[in-house]
């Protein structure tokens, strides 16, 4: 009898196990593109068989075995093709990244699967896959799509829905990314310590970018996309287990946990945003706050000082520890933003520092910072700067100027929920 939940079972197992399966196949073949293709074929096979026959007792093993069969079939097809080429004097096949002849079938000694599914190698495979998907040779869009596909286990349709782009666009990005990795001869394997240090920033930035899009959607009807934000948190947790001695990995995890802790209070019953000063802090996720503070303590424990993500996590911890906006240690937040600005300067950091200065010292001091950003044409296409500047002007009683700024913010804002909040601010001006 067909199992009506078969497709759900496939999706659940794939989301958890896809990175391990693809990584194991990539190590087995030495060819990442082939491994990813064969893993996807195994997924397609499961989507057909499991609803009809029921989920197997060992779902991950079933998928891995199916993927390995696809690999063997691919090697045999290549071998036959090479023989035909040789018969016509066209030469032999090439060499895959791992060094095995493309046309050669897998080593029979590996057929028992021990090498494929060695528990001691799983973490290495997942780590290698994360660093491969986030390789600096790829453009940012390619890194995001490939990471969500091969490490996160999301389908092209899911990625497309998350970023509000056509599925064909996502598929093209993934295809280009795999071709780029192959053309650049990027090998699959656990990066050396030097390579990890060099490329870790790229990995962290992809995870952070995914979370940022999930926590404050740049467009669309929803303010928060929990699926994206949750996936970024999961990736950060995986990375923290794989690289326990890297303080900035724990700093990123702390930032994501502490930020996500406020999600339950960030929107009202109708889905509209609730500003920090109006949030019911009793609704904040205390378990997430505890996890975030523990990750931040681990980042500090490494003894190298907090990095950019760790400093942002420390700022989030200040909010988490405060019973109200008024009781928040705004002077400490100002100091943390000043340190962050020196370590990772950006107009957004300066804008956030201005907000903290406003709360600590008043709107006049904060307006000077924002005016400097406006004069430098920073954030010229973003609604954030006119929104903050309008808020400061309103507090100073300069209502007409505040209205002009907030009207500009409405025009620039791409998210419908945030536009509602901006229009409400305009209405409150009278």
Beta strands, then each sheet from edge to edge (+ up, - down):
end
